[in-house]
Every structure is written in C-alpha cells, then in structure tokens.
Amino acid sequence: MILTDFLVQSPVGLYCVYGDFYLDPKVPVKTAVISHAHGDHAFPGNGSVYCTKATSLFMKHRYRDNAAKQFFRMDYKANFKIKDVELSFIPAGHMLGSAQVMMTYQGVKYLYTGDFKLQEDATCEPFEFVKADVLITETTFANPETQHPLTAGEMIKLNATAANVMLGAYVLGKSQRLIHLINQYCPDKRILIHHSVLPFLRIYEQEGVNFGPYELFDKKVMKSQGNIIYLVPPIVYNSNVKTLNVVKVFATGWKDLQRANQIQLYVSDHADWLDIILTISKVAPSQVWTTHGSGHALKAHFGDQLMVKMLN
C-alpha cells in the first residue's frame, strides 16, 4: 500500500517519516540524502550525508570542513538502509555524481528523481530508467510549451561569429558540459575559463572525465586574438565587461534569461516536458508526486488517468 505520508514537504525539505531523513534539505539536519552537489540541493552542516562519491568531493571543495560531519559514499545501485527504509542511488544524468533515490518501504518503491535530464552528456553518468510505484519528479520545465532543442544545433550557433564570446554558465555541471561540447562542435574555438571553474574541472578529471583542451583566462590573449570563448560564472557575466569587447551568450533553458543575449544558446541540464512524460511512461508508477517546480500542467495532462499529487 502506498503511504501518502511517506514523504512530507516542509520548509526544511522533503522529509521521509519512516526513515527519519531528509532529501536535499535546505538547512542542516541530522541525516541527509543528497541527490547532487548543486548549491540549491547540497547545503553544508549536516550530520550524516548519504551521497555518491563525486557529490561528496564537490561538497568538500565548496564547504571545506563544514561540508558534513560524516559522509557515507554510496556506489550506484548499492543497497543501504536508513532505519527501516532501503535505499539505492540510480544515475540521474544531471551532472557528475547526480542520483535518483530509490526508497523501498514495506514492499513499495518510491523513486525521487532529483534534478535530471535525458539528453546525452559525456561528462556524467547517463540517466537510467527503473520501475517504481511512486515517482517523485522534479518539474522545473513541466510545461507543454517547453521543449529543449537538440544540443548540437545550439552549439554550432557559436561558430557563426569570429568575435570573442563571453559564455556565462554555472561553474559546476554546466561549465564542464559546455567545455566538452565546444571542443566537439566548435573545434576552431579556443576555450579560456574563469579561475572559479578550474577546481571543479580538476575533480571531474580526477574521476576520469576528459574534456579536451582549455586554458585559464589571460586578458592579453583575450584582447589580441579572436575566435575565443571565455567561460565565466553568472556573477562575472553580469558585471561590466565593455573593455573585453565580446559577444555575450548565456547557456540556459529559460527563455526569459535569453532575451538580452546576443546569441541565444538553449542548453539545459533539466528534463523538458516530453522527457518528463517519457520518464513517467518508462517508470510506470501508480502515482506521480511533483516537486521543484509546478505540477499543475502534469495534473491537467493526465486528468483521471494517473494520480498526480503536488508536494510543493
């Protein structure tokens, strides 16, 4: 029997009553299960943290001694228990180390996607479909009007200019994917990176990911040569960069963030509407619970065919 209170949404995060742990808590808790290392999911200061190896490495770099009191690094598909709940991590395809969380209690399987994507990404483990009785899915782009374009077609847009490009992207996950994609689809471009990206690149490389060539930013090179892509975090992208004389591009799936950009680069690390629908069909749950976004469109889409419950 599916327990309606198996996961409870609270200001702290999703709480598993029967295992006494939180999924991706927003404040320090005694026991946390963390799906991936992005800052809106992986907060510091928790007691015991269960996550993948890569997630722990990213958290330790970002938060140092305050990352957690104790990490339990779990391999994908390895079973472990927290109180009476059996858990395992399944690749989520969002970034290196990202995981879906399978939770089994009294014979019922509850699958939390965390953030996920189905698009191909050579810099992380690909998403895997598994069956579950309840799918707890992110709904960041759960809107029928949102369909992400093919990545190859987006990346070749950067070949349309010989001017230097300032490419804005989050330092963890998106930046690493973009470096690989630029080397794949824009081989004549020279990649310079902001220094804040480098430590995360090193962790990726330590875990066996090969990006191809890139260099640390050099202002003299940027001023004297063309056909350069300078990869920067949002705070640098949004600063005054007139002296660099660059074409500004920001990699995101959000249309509202693309309007002011000189080239619109729709590269997202989240599932779009069609991918969420496909995932639901593959997981074949009896119920869908939504989080991290709006579930209204899914509820309207399925009507009486499938129970959709919004946790947020």
C-alpha positions in Angstrom: 0.0 0.0 0.0 1.3 3.4 -0.9 1.7 5.6 2.1 0.5 9.2 1.4 2.8 10.5 4.2 5.9 8.6 3.1 7.4 12.0 2.1 6.3 15.2 3.7 7.2 18.6 2.3 8.4 21.1 4.9 10.4 24.3 4.9 13.5 22.2 5.7 12.9 19.9 2.7 11.3 16.6 1.8 11.2 14.5 5.0 10.9 10.7 4.9 8.9 10.0 8.1 9.7 6.2 8.1 13.4 6.6 7.7 13.8 9.9 9.7 15.9 11.5 6.9 15.6 14.5 4.6 16.1 14.6 0.8 18.2 17.6 -0.3 17.5 19.6 2.9 17.7 23.3 2.9 19.1 23.7 6.4 21.4 21.4 8.4 19.8 18.2 9.6 20.9 15.1 11.4 20.6 12.8 8.4 20.5 13.9 4.8 20.3 12.1 1.5 21.7 14.4 -1.2 20.9 13.8 -4.9 23.6 16.0 -6.3 26.1 18.8 -5.5 24.4 21.9 -6.8 24.1 24.6 -4.1 20.3 24.5 -4.0 20.3 20.8 -3.2 23.5 20.3 -1.3 23.7 22.5 1.8 26.5 22.3 4.3 26.5 21.5 8.0 24.5 18.2 8.0 25.4 15.4 10.4 25.3 12.2 8.3 25.2 12.7 4.5 24.5 9.8 2.1 25.5 10.6 -1.5 27.7 9.5 -4.4 31.5 9.9 -4.3 31.5 12.8 -6.8 28.9 14.7 -4.8 31.0 14.4 -1.7 34.1 15.6 -3.5 32.2 18.7 -4.8 30.7 19.4 -1.4 34.1 19.1 0.3 35.7 21.5 -2.1 32.9 24.1 -1.7 32.2 23.8 2.0 35.6 22.6 3.4 35.3 21.4 7.0 31.6 22.4 7.2 30.6 20.1 4.3 29.2 17.4 6.8 30.2 15.7 10.0 30.2 12.3 8.2 29.9 11.2 4.6 28.6 7.8 3.5 29.7 7.5 -0.1 27.5 5.0 -1.9 28.0 3.5 -5.3 25.2 3.5 -7.8 22.7 0.6 -7.3 24.3 -0.4 -4.0 21.6 -1.0 -1.4 21.8 0.6 2.0 19.3 1.1 4.9 18.4 4.1 7.0 16.3 2.8 9.8 13.6 0.6 8.1 13.9 2.2 4.6 16.0 0.5 2.0 17.7 2.9 -0.5 19.8 2.9 -3.6 21.2 5.6 -6.0 20.4 5.4 -9.7 22.1 7.7 -12.2 20.1 10.9 -12.9 22.1 12.4 -15.9 22.0 15.9 -14.4 25.7 16.3 -13.7 28.6 14.1 -12.5 27.5 12.1 -9.4 23.8 13.1 -9.7 21.5 10.4 -8.5 17.9 9.4 -8.4 17.0 8.0 -5.0 15.1 4.7 -4.9 13.4 4.2 -1.5 11.7 0.9 -0.7 9.4 0.5 2.4 7.0 -2.3 3.1 7.5 -3.5 -0.5 6.5 -0.2 -2.1 9.1 1.6 -4.3 9.3 5.4 -4.1 11.6 7.0 -6.7 12.9 10.5 -6.2 14.4 11.9 -9.4 16.3 14.9 -8.0 17.2 17.1 -10.9 17.6 15.0 -14.1 18.0 15.1 -17.8 17.8 12.6 -20.6 19.9 14.4 -23.2 23.3 12.9 -23.9 26.1 14.2 -21.8 29.6 12.7 -22.0 30.6 14.4 -18.7 28.3 12.5 -16.4 26.6 9.2 -15.9 23.6 8.8 -18.2 20.1 8.7 -16.8 18.7 5.2 -16.1 15.0 4.2 -16.2 13.8 2.0 -13.3 10.3 0.9 -12.4 8.6 2.3 -9.3 5.2 2.5 -7.6 5.5 6.2 -6.9 7.6 8.7 -9.0 8.6 11.9 -7.2 9.7 14.0 -10.1 11.3 17.5 -10.5 9.0 19.7 -12.6 11.4 22.6 -13.4 10.3 22.6 -17.1 7.0 20.7 -16.7 5.2 22.8 -19.3 3.9 21.6 -22.7 5.3 24.7 -24.3 8.9 23.9 -23.1 10.8 21.6 -25.4 14.6 21.8 -25.4 16.2 21.9 -28.8 18.9 19.4 -29.8 22.3 20.4 -28.2 24.3 20.0 -31.5 22.1 22.6 -33.2 22.6 25.0 -30.4 26.3 24.7 -30.1 27.1 25.3 -33.7 25.5 28.8 -33.3 28.8 29.7 -31.7 30.6 29.1 -35.0 28.6 31.9 -36.6 30.9 34.6 -35.2 34.7 35.0 -35.2 34.4 37.6 -32.4 35.3 36.6 -28.9 32.4 35.2 -26.9 31.8 35.6 -23.2 29.8 32.5 -22.3 28.0 32.5 -19.0 27.3 29.3 -17.2 27.1 27.8 -13.7 30.6 26.7 -12.5 29.5 23.2 -11.6 28.0 20.8 -14.1 27.0 23.2 -16.9 30.5 24.6 -17.4 32.1 21.2 -17.7 29.5 20.0 -20.1 30.0 23.1 -22.3 33.7 22.7 -22.5 33.3 19.2 -23.8 30.6 20.4 -26.2 32.6 23.3 -27.5 35.5 21.0 -28.3 33.1 18.7 -30.0 31.1 21.1 -32.1 33.3 24.2 -32.3 36.8 22.8 -32.7 38.3 26.1 -34.1 37.4 27.9 -30.9 40.0 28.5 -28.2 38.5 28.0 -24.7 39.5 30.2 -21.8 38.0 29.6 -18.4 37.4 31.7 -15.3 39.6 30.5 -12.3 36.5 29.6 -10.3 35.7 26.8 -12.8 39.1 25.1 -12.5 38.8 23.3 -9.2 35.6 21.5 -10.3 37.2 20.6 -13.6 40.1 19.0 -11.7 37.6 16.9 -9.7 35.9 15.8 -12.9 39.3 14.9 -14.4 40.2 13.0 -11.3 37.0 11.0 -11.8 38.0 10.1 -15.3 36.2 12.8 -17.5 38.2 14.0 -20.5 37.2 17.5 -21.8 39.7 18.2 -24.5 41.8 21.5 -24.4 41.1 24.5 -22.3 43.2 27.3 -20.7 42.9 29.7 -17.8 41.8 33.2 -18.7 44.5 35.5 -20.0 43.5 39.1 -20.6 46.3 39.8 -23.1 45.2 36.8 -25.2 41.6 37.9 -25.0 42.5 41.3 -26.3 44.9 40.3 -29.0 43.1 37.3 -30.6 39.7 36.3 -31.9 37.7 33.1 -32.0 37.9 32.7 -28.2 35.2 31.5 -25.9 35.7 32.8 -22.4 33.6 30.7 -19.9 32.6 32.6 -16.8 30.2 32.2 -13.9 27.0 34.4 -13.7 28.5 37.0 -11.4 31.2 37.8 -13.9 28.8 37.6 -16.9 26.5 40.1 -15.3 29.4 42.6 -14.5 30.7 45.4 -16.7 32.7 43.8 -19.4 32.8 46.5 -22.0 36.6 46.5 -22.0 36.7 43.0 -23.3 34.6 43.8 -26.4 32.8 40.4 -26.5 29.6 38.8 -27.8 27.6 37.9 -24.7 26.0 34.5 -24.5 24.4 32.7 -21.6 23.7 28.9 -21.7 20.2 28.2 -20.2 16.9 26.6 -20.9 15.0 29.6 -19.6 13.6 31.9 -22.3 13.4 34.9 -20.0 17.2 34.7 -19.4 17.9 34.6 -23.2 16.2 37.8 -24.4 19.1 40.2 -23.7 21.8 37.8 -25.1 23.4 38.5 -28.5 23.3 34.7 -29.3 20.6 32.6 -27.7 22.0 29.3 -26.5 19.4 26.9 -25.2 21.4 24.3 -23.4 19.6 22.9 -20.3 20.6 20.2 -17.8 16.9 19.5 -16.9 14.3 17.3 -18.5 11.8 19.2 -20.6 8.1 18.4 -20.9 8.5 15.5 -23.4 11.3 14.0 -21.3 9.2 14.1 -18.1 6.3 12.4 -19.9 8.6 9.8 -21.3 10.1 9.2 -17.9 6.6 8.7 -16.4 5.8 6.2 -19.1 9.0 4.2 -18.5 8.8 4.2 -14.7 5.1 3.2 -14.9 4.2 4.5 -11.5 0.7 4.3 -9.9 1.2 7.8 -8.6 3.3 10.8 -9.5 4.3 13.3 -6.9 5.8 16.6 -8.1 8.4 18.9 -6.6 10.9 21.6 -7.5 8.5 23.4 -9.8 4.9 23.4 -10.7 2.9 20.1 -11.2 -0.3 21.8 -12.5 0.4 21.0 -16.1 1.1 17.4 -15.4 -2.1 17.1 -13.3 -4.1 18.6 -16.1 -2.4 16.4 -18.7 -3.2 13.1 -17.0 -6.6 14.0 -15.5 -8.2 10.9 -14.1 -5.7 8.6 -15.9 -3.0 8.9 -13.3 -2.9 10.4 -9.8 -0.7 13.5 -9.7 0.0 15.0 -6.3 1.9 18.2 -5.8 4.2 18.2 -2.8 5.2 21.9 -3.1 
